[in-house]
Amino acid sequence: MGRVEKNTVGADKPVGQGKKASALTQILNGEFLTKSFVLNNLPYIFFILFLLMVFVAKGYYVKQLNDDIKMNQTELNQNAADFIDQKTELEDETKRYKLLERLKERGLKESLNATKVIRVKK
């Protein structure tokens, strides 16, 4: 079985938990930065920090792209609505009976005979 050490308060504590508490204390105090492990892995730590900054920048970039997409989609919907409105207005203005009313002012009438096409062969 594992050894049990007595601390000053009198509660029993396994030996392994002392190392975890010691590691946590070293991190909080900043003592771990002076160790050779951190100094030997400094390029790797800087690389990880660089990747974290790229990750945050990517998040902002994606947010900006989403905002641009929403704005362009709104503009596209507005343009489509304007197009349908103008198309409806054009169809209304070019109805047959309205064109006949305008042509009466000039003295033109609609032909009652069907249109015939004359083709000349060369």
VEXTI-862973 format. One record per residue: residue in three letters; x, y, z of N, C-alpha, C, O, CB in turn; residue number from 1. Coordinates in pm, whole numbers, plus 50000, padded with zeros to 5 digits. Atoms other than C-alpha are relative to their C-alpha. Glycine has a CB too. Layout:
N
res->ALA	npx->X	npy->Y	npz->Z	capx->X	capy->Y	capz->Z	cpx->X	cpy->Y	cpz->Z	opx->X	opy->Y	opz->Z	cbpx->X	cbpy->Y	cbpz->Z	n->NUM
...
***
This chain:
122
res->MET	npx->50084	npy->49882	npz->50000	capx->50000	capy->50000	capz->50000	cpx->50088	cpy->50124	cpz->50000	opx->50208	opy->50117	opz->50028	cbpx->49905	cbpy->50000	cbpz->50121	n->1
res->GLY	npx->49924	npy->49876	npz->50009	capx->50103	capy->50364	capz->49959	cpx->50034	cpy->50055	cpz->50137	opx->49962	opy->50033	opz->50234	cbpx->49924	cbpy->50104	cbpz->49921	n->2
res->ARG	npx->49960	npy->49937	npz->49875	capx->50287	capy->50552	capz->50226	cpx->49910	cpy->50116	cpz->50031	opx->49862	opy->50186	opz->49941	cbpx->50145	cbpy->50045	cbpz->49994	n->3
res->VAL	npx->50082	npy->49889	npz->49956	capx->50093	capy->50800	capz->50427	cpx->50086	cpy->50089	cpz->50088	opx->50148	opy->50043	opz->50183	cbpx->49872	cbpy->49950	cbpz->50075	n->4
res->GLU	npx->49923	npy->49906	npz->49919	capx->50258	capy->51112	capz->50561	cpx->49904	cpy->50087	cpz->50080	opx->49792	opy->50113	opz->50037	cbpx->50092	cbpy->50087	cbpz->49911	n->5
res->LYS	npx->50081	npy->49912	npz->49917	capx->50125	capy->51329	capz->50836	cpx->50042	cpy->50144	cpz->49972	opx->50160	opy->50176	opz->49967	cbpx->50015	cbpy->49966	cbpz->50152	n->6
res->ASN	npx->49967	npy->49858	npz->50015	capx->50099	capy->51700	capz->50776	cpx->49980	cpy->50070	cpz->50133	opx->49949	opy->50006	opz->50233	cbpx->49913	cbpy->50067	cbpz->49890	n->7
res->THR	npx->50004	npy->49927	npz->49874	capx->50092	capy->51975	capz->51037	cpx->49863	cpy->50002	cpz->50063	opx->49850	opy->50012	opz->50185	cbpx->50047	cbpy->50141	cbpz->49979	n->8
res->VAL	npx->50136	npy->49996	npz->49946	capx->49713	capy->51970	capz->51069	cpx->49964	cpy->49868	cpz->50064	opx->49886	opy->49863	opz->50160	cbpx->49899	cbpy->50035	cbpz->49890	n->9
res->GLY	npx->50028	npy->50129	npz->49940	capx->49705	capy->51600	capz->51140	cpx->49921	cpy->49909	cpz->49908	opx->49896	opy->49794	opz->49946	cbpx->49926	cbpy->50019	cbpz->50128	n->10
res->ALA	npx->50074	npy->50086	npz->50093	capx->49512	capy->51468	capz->50837	cpx->50099	cpy->49918	cpz->49920	opx->50210	opy->49963	opz->49891	cbpx->49909	cbpy->50084	cbpz->49905	n->11
res->ASP	npx->49914	npy->50086	npz->50080	capx->49655	capy->51177	capz->50640	cpx->49988	cpy->50039	cpz->49854	opx->49878	opy->50070	opz->49807	cbpx->49964	cbpy->49850	cbpz->50020	n->12
res->LYS	npx->49999	npy->49959	npz->50141	capx->49758	capy->51256	capz->50279	cpx->50099	cpy->49909	cpz->49928	opx->50210	opy->49891	opz->49976	cbpx->50038	cbpy->50152	cbpz->49984	n->13
res->PRO	npx->49904	npy->50082	npz->50076	capx->49914	capy->51025	capz->50015	cpx->50114	cpy->50086	cpz->49948	opx->50100	opy->50208	opz->49933	cbpx->49929	cbpy->49929	cbpz->49883	n->14
res->VAL	npx->49880	npy->49928	npz->50042	capx->50261	capy->51118	capz->49893	cpx->49980	cpy->50065	cpz->49864	opx->50033	opy->50173	opz->49841	cbpx->50119	cbpy->49905	cbpz->49996	n->15
res->GLY	npx->50020	npy->49949	npz->50136	capx->50146	capy->51172	capz->49529	cpx->49930	cpy->50134	cpz->49996	opx->49957	opy->50213	opz->49906	cbpx->49922	cbpy->49901	cbpz->49920	n->16
res->GLN	npx->50073	npy->49874	npz->50002	capx->49916	capy->51461	capz->49616	cpx->50089	cpy->50117	cpz->50037	opx->50060	opy->50231	opz->49999	cbpx->49881	cbpy->49994	cbpz->50095	n->17
res->GLY	npx->49907	npy->49894	npz->49965	capx->50204	capy->51660	capz->49759	cpx->50070	cpy->50055	cpz->49877	opx->50095	opy->50175	opz->49869	cbpx->50103	cbpy->49949	cbpz->50100	n->18
res->LYS	npx->49935	npy->49956	npz->50123	capx->50370	capy->51673	capz->49418	cpx->49905	cpy->50084	cpz->49916	opx->49947	opy->50183	opz->49856	cbpx->50049	cbpy->49880	cbpz->49919	n->19
res->LYS	npx->50097	npy->49923	npz->50076	capx->50049	capy->51796	capz->49252	cpx->49981	cpy->50139	cpz->50060	opx->49975	opy->50239	opz->49989	cbpx->49866	cbpy->49926	cbpz->49995	n->20
res->ALA	npx->50014	npy->49871	npz->49933	capx->50007	capy->52068	capz->49508	cpx->50126	cpy->50083	cpz->49979	opx->50119	opy->50205	opz->49961	cbpx->49972	cbpy->49981	cbpz->50152	n->21
res->SER	npx->49873	npy->49930	npz->50021	capx->50374	capy->52156	capz->49468	cpx->50005	cpy->50055	cpz->49857	opx->50050	opy->50167	opz->49836	cbpx->50120	cbpy->49905	cbpz->50027	n->22
res->ALA	npx->50000	npy->49954	npz->50140	capx->50334	capy->52179	capz->49087	cpx->49905	cpy->50117	cpz->49983	opx->49937	opy->50214	opz->49915	cbpx->49960	cbpy->49884	cbpz->49905	n->23
res->LEU	npx->50095	npy->49890	npz->50007	capx->50028	capy->52399	capz->49125	cpx->50057	cpy->50125	cpz->50065	opx->50040	opy->50236	opz->50013	cbpx->49868	cbpy->49961	cbpz->50067	n->24
res->THR	npx->49937	npy->49886	npz->49932	capx->50214	capy->52621	capz->49369	cpx->50109	cpy->50061	cpz->49914	opx->50122	opy->50183	opz->49907	cbpx->50057	cbpy->49957	cbpz->50136	n->25
res->GLN	npx->49895	npy->49950	npz->50089	capx->50507	capy->52648	capz->49128	cpx->49943	cpy->50078	cpz->49883	opx->49999	opy->50180	opz->49843	cbpx->50085	cbpy->49885	cbpz->49948	n->26
res->ILE	npx->50064	npy->49929	npz->50112	capx->50274	capy->52751	capz->48844	cpx->49947	cpy->50134	cpz->50047	opx->49966	opy->50236	opz->49981	cbpx->49885	cbpy->49916	cbpz->49939	n->27
res->LEU	npx->50055	npy->49875	npz->49948	capx->50100	capy->53011	capz->49060	cpx->50111	cpy->50098	cpz->50039	opx->50094	opy->50219	opz->50021	cbpx->49911	cbpy->49971	cbpz->50120	n->28
res->ASN	npx->49890	npy->49913	npz->49961	capx->50431	capy->53147	capz->49190	cpx->50085	cpy->50044	cpz->49881	opx->50154	opy->50146	opz->49888	cbpx->50087	cbpy->49931	cbpz->50102	n->29
res->GLY	npx->49917	npy->49969	npz->50116	capx->50595	capy->53143	capz->48847	cpx->50135	cpy->49934	cpz->50007	opx->50221	opy->49963	opz->49923	cbpx->50017	cbpy->50148	cbpz->49987	n->30
res->GLU	npx->49871	npy->50068	npz->49985	capx->50883	capy->52921	capz->48966	cpx->50028	cpy->49905	cpz->49884	opx->50144	opy->49878	opz->49853	cbpx->50004	cbpy->49924	cbpz->50130	n->31
res->PHE	npx->49980	npy->50097	npz->50107	capx->50825	capy->52678	capz->48679	cpx->50069	cpy->50064	cpz->49878	opx->50128	opy->49993	opz->49797	cbpx->49866	cbpy->49939	cbpz->49958	n->32
res->LEU	npx->49938	npy->49931	npz->50112	capx->50949	capy->52943	capz->48432	cpx->50153	cpy->49997	cpz->50008	opx->50221	opy->50014	opz->49906	cbpx->49952	cbpy->50144	cbpz->49993	n->33
res->THR	npx->49854	npy->50003	npz->49984	capx->51300	capy->52917	capz->48573	cpx->50057	cpy->49861	cpz->49976	opx->50179	opy->49844	opz->49973	cbpx->50038	cbpy->50047	cbpz->50138	n->34
res->LYS	npx->49952	npy->50137	npz->50019	capx->51321	capy->52544	capz->48514	cpx->50053	cpy->49981	cpz->49859	opx->50013	opy->50052	opz->49767	cbpx->49889	cbpy->49899	cbpz->50030	n->35
res->SER	npx->49937	npy->50026	npz->50130	capx->51525	capy->52405	capz->48228	cpx->49899	cpy->49945	cpz->49900	opx->49916	opy->49964	opz->49780	cbpx->50116	cbpy->49901	cbpz->50016	n->36
res->PHE	npx->50101	npy->50053	npz->50091	capx->51218	capy->52228	capz->48083	cpx->49936	cpy->50111	cpz->49919	opx->49921	opy->50098	opz->49797	cbpx->49892	cbpy->49924	cbpz->50078	n->37
res->VAL	npx->50063	npy->49887	npz->50069	capx->51053	capy->52560	capz->47998	cpx->50100	cpy->50067	cpz->49908	opx->50067	opy->50103	opz->49795	cbpx->49943	cbpy->50102	cbpz->50101	n->38
res->LEU	npx->49898	npy->49935	npz->50081	capx->51376	capy->52711	capz->47872	cpx->50035	cpy->49917	cpz->49877	opx->50061	opy->49973	opz->49770	cbpx->50125	cbpy->50026	cbpz->50083	n->39
res->ASN	npx->49969	npy->50087	npz->50113	capx->51444	capy->52410	capz->47648	cpx->49886	cpy->49997	cpz->49898	opx->49910	opy->49977	opz->49779	cbpx->50030	cbpy->49859	cbpz->50049	n->40
res->ASN	npx->50116	npy->50007	npz->50089	capx->51093	capy->52419	capz->47501	cpx->49943	cpy->50137	cpz->49964	opx->49828	opy->50147	opz->49923	cbpx->49891	cbpy->49916	cbpz->50065	n->41
res->LEU	npx->50046	npy->49864	npz->50028	capx->51069	capy->52795	capz->47453	cpx->49953	cpy->50018	cpz->49855	opx->49849	opy->50081	opz->49835	cbpx->50112	cbpy->50099	cbpz->50031	n->42
res->PRO	npx->50051	npy->49985	npz->50137	capx->51040	capy->52777	capz->47068	cpx->49862	cpy->49936	cpz->49982	opx->49775	opy->49991	opz->49915	cbpx->50098	cbpy->49939	cbpz->49900	n->43
res->TYR	npx->50130	npy->50069	npz->50009	capx->50754	capy->52528	capz->47101	cpx->49891	cpy->50084	cpz->50069	opx->49779	opy->50092	opz->50019	cbpx->50008	cbpy->49859	cbpz->50065	n->44
res->ILE	npx->50098	npy->49918	npz->49927	capx->50578	capy->52754	capz->47355	cpx->49962	cpy->50122	cpz->49917	opx->49845	opy->50159	opz->49909	cbpx->50056	cbpy->50044	cbpz->50137	n->45
res->PHE	npx->50029	npy->49885	npz->50087	capx->50612	capy->53055	capz->47122	cpx->49915	cpy->49958	cpz->49880	opx->49826	opy->50032	opz->49837	cbpx->50132	cbpy->50066	cbpz->49952	n->46
res->PHE	npx->50080	npy->50050	npz->50112	capx->50475	capy->52844	capz->46837	cpx->49855	cpy->49980	cpz->50042	opx->49763	opy->50015	opz->49968	cbpx->50059	cbpy->49868	cbpz->49946	n->47
res->ILE	npx->50137	npy->50020	npz->49949	capx->50172	capy->52748	capz->47047	cpx->49931	cpy->50135	cpz->50020	opx->49813	opy->50148	opz->49987	cbpx->50003	cbpy->49920	cbpz->50133	n->48
res->LEU	npx->50058	npy->49867	npz->49982	capx->50115	capy->53115	capz->47138	cpx->49966	cpy->50062	cpz->49865	opx->49862	opy->50127	opz->49851	cbpx->50097	cbpy->50091	cbpz->50077	n->49
res->PHE	npx->50029	npy->49950	npz->50135	capx->50139	capy->53207	capz->46769	cpx->49875	cpy->49934	cpz->49944	opx->49791	opy->50001	opz->49884	cbpx->50120	cbpy->49975	cbpz->49907	n->50
res->LEU	npx->50120	npy->50071	npz->50048	capx->49880	capy->52939	capz->46683	cpx->49875	cpy->50051	cpz->50070	opx->49769	opy->50062	opz->50008	cbpx->50015	cbpy->49848	cbpz->50022	n->51
res->LEU	npx->50115	npy->49946	npz->49927	capx->49649	capy->53075	capz->46954	cpx->49960	cpy->50136	cpz->49944	opx->49841	opy->50165	opz->49930	cbpx->50031	cbpy->50012	cbpz->50149	n->52
res->MET	npx->50031	npy->49870	npz->50058	capx->49677	capy->53426	capz->46807	cpx->49936	cpy->49985	cpz->49862	opx->49843	opy->50057	opz->49828	cbpx->50127	cbpy->50087	cbpz->49991	n->53
res->VAL	npx->50058	npy->50025	npz->50132	capx->49605	capy->53292	capz->46458	cpx->49856	cpy->49950	cpz->50016	opx->49768	opy->49987	opz->49938	cbpx->50084	cbpy->49896	cbpz->49921	n->54
res->PHE	npx->50135	npy->50052	npz->49976	capx->49303	capy->53106	capz->46597	cpx->49903	cpy->50113	cpz->50035	opx->49790	opy->50116	opz->49986	cbpx->50002	cbpy->49895	cbpz->50112	n->55
res->VAL	npx->50085	npy->49887	npz->49962	capx->49164	capy->53424	capz->46756	cpx->49975	cpy->50091	cpz->49879	opx->49863	opy->50137	opz->49858	cbpx->50065	cbpy->50081	cbpz->50116	n->56
res->ALA	npx->50015	npy->49916	npz->50119	capx->49230	capy->53624	capz->46438	cpx->49905	cpy->49936	cpz->49900	opx->49826	opy->50005	opz->49836	cbpx->50137	cbpy->50025	cbpz->49934	n->57
res->LYS	npx->50091	npy->50072	npz->50090	capx->49051	capy->53357	capz->46235	cpx->49856	cpy->50017	cpz->50045	opx->49766	opy->50030	opz->49962	cbpx->50037	cbpy->49850	cbpz->49994	n->58
res->GLY	npx->50135	npy->49980	npz->49948	capx->48749	capy->53393	capz->46461	cpx->49945	cpy->50137	cpz->49961	opx->49830	opy->50148	opz->49919	cbpx->49998	cbpy->49984	cbpz->50151	n->59
res->TYR	npx->50043	npy->49866	npz->50039	capx->48734	capy->53768	capz->46398	cpx->49976	cpy->50009	cpz->49849	opx->49881	opy->50074	opz->49805	cbpx->50104	cbpy->50105	cbpz->50043	n->60
res->TYR	npx->50014	npy->49998	npz->50145	capx->48782	capy->53714	capz->46024	cpx->49870	cpy->49931	cpz->49956	opx->49800	opy->49980	opz->49868	cbpx->50121	cbpy->49932	cbpz->49933	n->61
res->VAL	npx->50124	npy->50073	npz->50033	capx->48498	capy->53459	capz->46008	cpx->49878	cpy->50084	cpz->50039	opx->49778	opy->50085	opz->49967	cbpx->49996	cbpy->49862	cbpz->50073	n->62
res->LYS	npx->50110	npy->49914	npz->49959	capx->48272	capy->53698	capz->46201	cpx->49979	cpy->50112	cpz->49898	opx->49865	opy->50144	opz->49863	cbpx->50026	cbpy->50060	cbpz->50140	n->63
res->GLN	npx->50010	npy->49894	npz->50100	capx->48351	capy->53975	capz->45951	cpx->49941	cpy->49945	cpz->49869	opx->49859	opy->50010	opz->49806	cbpx->50138	cbpy->50064	cbpz->49973	n->64
res->LEU	npx->50055	npy->50060	npz->50122	capx->48280	capy->53740	capz->45659	cpx->49850	cpy->49973	cpz->50014	opx->49774	opy->49996	opz->49920	cbpx->50073	cbpy->49870	cbpz->49968	n->65
res->ASN	npx->50143	npy->50026	npz->49978	capx->47946	capy->53640	capz->45810	cpx->49919	cpy->50129	cpz->49994	opx->49809	opy->50131	opz->49938	cbpx->49979	cbpy->49931	cbpz->50136	n->66
res->ASP	npx->50069	npy->49871	npz->50006	capx->47851	capy->54006	capz->45855	cpx->49989	cpy->50048	cpz->49854	opx->49885	opy->50099	opz->49813	cbpx->50075	cbpy->50106	cbpz->50085	n->67
res->ASP	npx->50003	npy->49961	npz->50141	capx->47945	capy->54076	capz->45491	cpx->49899	cpy->49917	cpz->49921	opx->49829	opy->49969	opz->49835	cbpx->50140	cbpy->49986	cbpz->49938	n->68
res->ILE	npx->50095	npy->50087	npz->50069	capx->47743	capy->53777	capz->45372	cpx->49856	cpy->50041	cpz->50031	opx->49772	opy->50047	opz->49941	cbpx->50023	cbpy->49852	cbpz->50040	n->69
res->LYS	npx->50135	npy->49956	npz->49963	capx->47436	capy->53892	capz->45567	cpx->49964	cpy->50131	cpz->49933	opx->49852	opy->50148	opz->49885	cbpx->49988	cbpy->50015	cbpz->50152	n->70
res->MET	npx->50026	npy->49871	npz->50064	capx->47470	capy->54247	capz->45431	cpx->49975	cpy->49982	cpz->49850	opx->49882	opy->50041	opz->49795	cbpx->50119	cbpy->50096	cbpz->50023	n->71
res->ASN	npx->50019	npy->50024	npz->50143	capx->47509	capy->54122	capz->45072	cpx->49870	cpy->49926	cpz->49971	opx->49805	opy->49952	opz->49870	cbpx->50118	cbpy->49922	cbpz->49944	n->72
res->GLN	npx->50126	npy->50072	npz->50019	capx->47215	capy->53884	capz->45112	cpx->49882	cpy->50095	cpz->50013	opx->49785	opy->50085	opz->49937	cbpx->49988	cbpy->49885	cbpz->50103	n->73
res->THR	npx->50106	npy->49900	npz->49984	capx->46997	capy->54171	capz->45236	cpx->49992	cpy->50089	cpz->49877	opx->49882	opy->50119	opz->49829	cbpx->50025	cbpy->50085	cbpz->50126	n->74
res->GLU	npx->49997	npy->49916	npz->50120	capx->47107	capy->54387	capz->44942	cpx->49946	cpy->49924	cpz->49879	opx->49872	opy->49980	opz->49798	cbpx->50143	cbpy->50049	cbpz->49972	n->75
res->LEU	npx->50050	npy->50082	npz->50111	capx->47039	capy->54101	capz->44699	cpx->49849	cpy->49985	cpz->50008	opx->49780	opy->49995	opz->49907	cbpx->50067	cbpy->49861	cbpz->50001	n->76
res->ASN	npx->50144	npy->50012	npz->49984	capx->46691	capy->54050	capz->44842	cpx->49928	cpy->50130	cpz->49964	opx->49822	opy->50128	opz->49902	cbpx->49965	cbpy->49961	cbpz->50144	n->77
res->GLN	npx->50059	npy->49869	npz->50034	capx->46621	capy->54424	capz->44811	cpx->50001	cpy->50022	cpz->49849	opx->49903	opy->50070	opz->49792	cbpx->50076	cbpy->50114	cbpz->50071	n->78
res->ASN	npx->49992	npy->49984	npz->50146	capx->46742	capy->54427	capz->44449	cpx->49902	cpy->49908	cpz->49928	opx->49843	opy->49948	opz->49828	cbpx->50142	cbpy->49971	cbpz->49952	n->79
res->ALA	npx->50097	npy->50092	npz->50060	capx->46528	capy->54122	capz->44367	cpx->49859	cpy->50055	cpz->50014	opx->49778	opy->50045	opz->49922	cbpx->50010	cbpy->49860	cbpz->50065	n->80
res->ALA	npx->50133	npy->49941	npz->49979	capx->46223	capy->54294	capz->44517	cpx->49980	cpy->50120	cpz->49908	opx->49872	opy->50138	opz->49852	cbpx->49981	cbpy->50042	cbpz->50148	n->81
res->ASP	npx->50009	npy->49886	npz->50091	capx->46298	capy->54612	capz->44318	cpx->49981	cpy->49953	cpz->49856	opx->49903	opy->50013	opz->49781	cbpx->50125	cbpy->50087	cbpz->50010	n->82
res->PHE	npx->50014	npy->50054	npz->50136	capx->46335	capy->54405	capz->43999	cpx->49858	cpy->49952	cpz->49974	opx->49800	opy->49979	opz->49869	cbpx->50099	cbpy->49886	cbpz->49977	n->83
res->ILE	npx->50137	npy->50052	npz->50017	capx->46001	capy->54232	capz->44052	cpx->49902	cpy->50115	cpz->49992	opx->49808	opy->50110	opz->49913	cbpx->49962	cbpy->49905	cbpz->50116	n->84
res->ASP	npx->50087	npy->49882	npz->50003	capx->45837	capy->54569	capz->44121	cpx->50007	cpy->50069	cpz->49864	opx->49904	opy->50104	opz->49807	cbpx->50040	cbpy->50098	cbpz->50113	n->85
res->GLN	npx->49984	npy->49934	npz->50130	capx->45981	capy->54724	capz->43803	cpx->49944	cpy->49914	cpz->49887	opx->49885	opy->49967	opz->49792	cbpx->50147	cbpy->50031	cbpz->49974	n->86
res->LYS	npx->50052	npy->50091	npz->50102	capx->45892	capy->54417	capz->43596	cpx->49847	cpy->50003	cpz->49998	opx->49786	opy->50004	opz->49891	cbpx->50050	cbpy->49856	cbpz->50025	n->87
res->THR	npx->50146	npy->49993	npz->49990	capx->45532	capy->54430	capz->43721	cpx->49949	cpy->50132	cpz->49941	opx->49849	opy->50135	opz->49870	cbpx->49954	cbpy->49986	cbpz->50147	n->88
res->GLU	npx->50038	npy->49870	npz->50053	capx->45514	capy->54800	capz->43639	cpx->50011	cpy->50004	cpz->49848	opx->49925	opy->50059	opz->49780	cbpx->50086	cbpy->50110	cbpz->50062	n->89
res->LEU	npx->49981	npy->50005	npz->50146	capx->45650	capy->54740	capz->43286	cpx->49890	cpy->49917	cpz->49934	opx->49835	opy->49956	opz->49831	cbpx->50137	cbpy->49942	cbpz->49966	n->90
res->GLU	npx->50107	npy->50084	npz->50055	capx->45402	capy->54459	capz->43224	cpx->49866	cpy->50073	cpz->50004	opx->49784	opy->50060	opz->49913	cbpx->49991	cbpy->49868	cbpz->50077	n->91
res->ASP	npx->50125	npy->49926	npz->49988	capx->45121	capy->54682	capz->43346	cpx->49992	cpy->50110	cpz->49894	opx->49886	opy->50133	opz->49835	cbpx->49987	cbpy->50061	cbpz->50140	n->92
res->GLU	npx->49999	npy->49891	npz->50098	capx->45225	capy->54969	capz->43117	cpx->49994	cpy->49950	cpz->49856	opx->49951	opy->50025	opz->49768	cbpx->50124	cbpy->50086	cbpz->50020	n->93
res->THR	npx->49997	npy->50050	npz->50137	capx->45263	capy->54748	capz->42810	cpx->49885	cpy->49903	cpz->49971	opx->49895	opy->49821	opz->49879	cbpx->50133	cbpy->49931	cbpz->49973	n->94
res->LYS	npx->50116	npy->50084	npz->50030	capx->44927	capy->54574	capz->42826	cpx->49936	cpy->50047	cpz->49870	opx->49944	opy->50164	opz->49833	cbpx->49896	cbpy->50003	cbpz->50117	n->95
res->ARG	npx->50053	npy->49974	npz->50134	capx->44748	capy->54555	capz->42495	cpx->49901	cpy->50116	cpz->49998	opx->49911	opy->50203	opz->49912	cbpx->49934	cbpy->49875	cbpz->49945	n->96
res->TYR	npx->50103	npy->49895	npz->50003	capx->44452	capy->54778	capz->42581	cpx->50060	cpy->50137	cpz->50027	opx->50012	opy->50237	opz->49973	cbpx->49890	cbpy->49970	cbpz->50102	n->97
res->LYS	npx->49937	npy->49870	npz->49974	capx->44680	capy->55053	capz->42718	cpx->50076	cpy->50049	cpz->49878	opx->50077	opy->50168	opz->49848	cbpx->50094	cbpy->49990	cbpz->50122	n->98
res->LEU	npx->49929	npy->49960	npz->50122	capx->44890	capy->55048	capz->42403	cpx->49901	cpy->50048	cpz->49894	opx->49929	opy->50143	opz->49822	cbpx->50084	cbpy->49882	cbpz->49946	n->99
res->LEU	npx->50101	npy->49958	npz->50098	capx->44574	capy->55073	capz->42190	cpx->49949	cpy->50141	cpz->50032	opx->49925	opy->50220	opz->49941	cbpx->49882	cbpy->49900	cbpz->49997	n->100
res->GLU	npx->50045	npy->49865	npz->49961	capx->44460	capy->55379	capz->42388	cpx->50103	cpy->50106	cpz->49960	opx->50065	opy->50214	opz->49916	cbpx->49975	cbpy->50006	cbpz->50151	n->101
res->ARG	npx->49896	npy->49904	npz->50038	capx->44794	capy->55551	capz->42325	cpx->50007	cpy->50018	cpz->49849	opx->50032	opy->50128	opz->49799	cbpx->50136	cbpy->49954	cbpz->50054	n->102
res->LEU	npx->49990	npy->49991	npz->50147	capx->44790	capy->55468	capz->41955	cpx->49880	cpy->50071	cpz->49939	opx->49891	opy->50125	opz->49829	cbpx->50013	cbpy->49860	cbpz->49940	n->103
res->LYS	npx->50118	npy->49930	npz->50051	capx->44438	capy->55611	capz->41909	cpx->50028	cpy->50149	cpz->49986	opx->49977	opy->50214	opz->49894	cbpx->49880	cbpy->49976	cbpz->50092	n->104
res->GLU	npx->49965	npy->49858	npz->50006	capx->44580	capy->55957	capz->41981	cpx->50075	cpy->50033	cpz->49871	opx->50065	opy->50144	opz->49820	cbpx->50085	cbpy->50040	cbpz->50122	n->105
res->ARG	npx->49922	npy->49978	npz->50122	capx->44806	capy->55918	capz->41676	cpx->49923	cpy->49956	cpz->49875	opx->49970	opy->49974	opz->49763	cbpx->50133	cbpy->49924	cbpz->50008	n->106
res->GLY	npx->50082	npy->50042	npz->50114	capx->44531	capy->55777	capz->41456	cpx->50032	cpy->49860	cpz->49951	opx->49991	opy->49824	opz->49840	cbpx->50016	cbpy->50097	cbpz->49888	n->107
res->LEU	npx->49967	npy->50138	npz->50040	capx->44666	capy->55421	capz->41443	cpx->49899	cpy->49905	cpz->50062	opx->49850	opy->49927	opz->50173	cbpx->50144	cbpy->49962	cbpz->50043	n->108
res->LYS	npx->50095	npy->50101	npz->49951	capx->44440	capy->55118	capz->41479	cpx->50065	cpy->49863	cpz->49997	opx->50164	opy->49839	opz->49927	cbpx->49871	cbpy->50001	cbpz->49915	n->109
res->GLU	npx->49952	npy->50137	npz->49999	capx->44496	capy->54756	capz->41553	cpx->49943	cpy->49928	cpz->49879	opx->49826	opy->49945	opz->49845	cbpx->49962	cbpy->49928	cbpz->50132	n->110
res->SER	npx->50045	npy->50076	npz->50116	capx->44477	capy->54530	capz->41251	cpx->49915	cpy->49882	cpz->50045	opx->49948	opy->49813	opz->50142	cbpx->50121	cbpy->49952	cbpz->49915	n->111
res->LEU	npx->50087	npy->50113	npz->49967	capx->44196	capy->54277	capz->41259	cpx->50041	cpy->49875	cpz->49925	opx->50003	opy->49764	opz->49963	cbpx->49855	cbpy->50034	cbpz->49969	n->112
res->ASN	npx->49952	npy->50114	npz->50079	capx->44363	capy->54055	capz->40997	cpx->50129	cpy->49946	cpz->50060	opx->50208	opy->50018	opz->50122	cbpx->50022	cbpy->50041	cbpz->49851	n->113
res->ALA	npx->49878	npy->50062	npz->49949	capx->44633	capy->53812	capz->41089	cpx->50119	cpy->50050	cpz->49918	opx->50104	opy->50084	opz->49800	cbpx->49990	cbpy->49845	cbpz->49995	n->114
res->THR	npx->49880	npy->49954	npz->50067	capx->44986	capy->53913	capz->40999	cpx->50049	cpy->49890	cpz->49907	opx->50052	opy->49773	opz->49943	cbpx->50110	cbpy->50039	cbpz->50101	n->115
res->LYS	npx->49947	npy->50096	npz->50097	capx->45127	capy->53747	capz->40687	cpx->50146	cpy->50034	cpz->49975	opx->50184	opy->50151	opz->49967	cbpx->49917	cbpy->50001	cbpz->49866	n->116
res->VAL	npx->49858	npy->49983	npz->50026	capx->45494	capy->53694	capz->40623	cpx->50027	cpy->49965	cpz->49855	opx->49988	opy->49858	opz->49809	cbpx->50086	cbpy->49913	cbpz->50096	n->117
res->ILE	npx->49967	npy->50024	npz->50139	capx->45621	capy->53724	capz->40268	cpx->50151	cpy->49971	cpz->49996	opx->50232	opy->50053	opz->50038	cbpx->49960	cbpy->50124	cbpz->49907	n->118
res->ARG	npx->49859	npy->50038	npz->50010	capx->45946	capy->53542	capz->40203	cpx->50040	cpy->49996	cpz->49853	opx->49968	opy->49943	opz->49769	cbpx->50027	cbpy->49864	cbpz->50069	n->119
res->VAL	npx->49949	npy->49998	npz->50137	capx->46149	capy->53597	capz->39891	cpx->50119	cpy->49906	cpz->49995	opx->50213	opy->49915	opz->50074	cbpx->50041	cbpy->50146	cbpz->49954	n->120
res->LYS	npx->49889	npy->50092	npz->50018	capx->46371	capy->53317	capz->39770	cpx->50096	cpy->50059	cpz->49897	opx->50053	opy->50108	opz->49793	cbpx->49950	cbpy->49858	cbpz->49956	n->121
res->LYS	npx->49902	npy->49944	npz->50093	capx->46692	capy->53427	capz->39603	cpx->50051	cpy->49896	cpz->49905	opx->50134	opy->49925	opz->49819	cbpx->50116	cbpy->50060	cbpz->50074	n->122
***
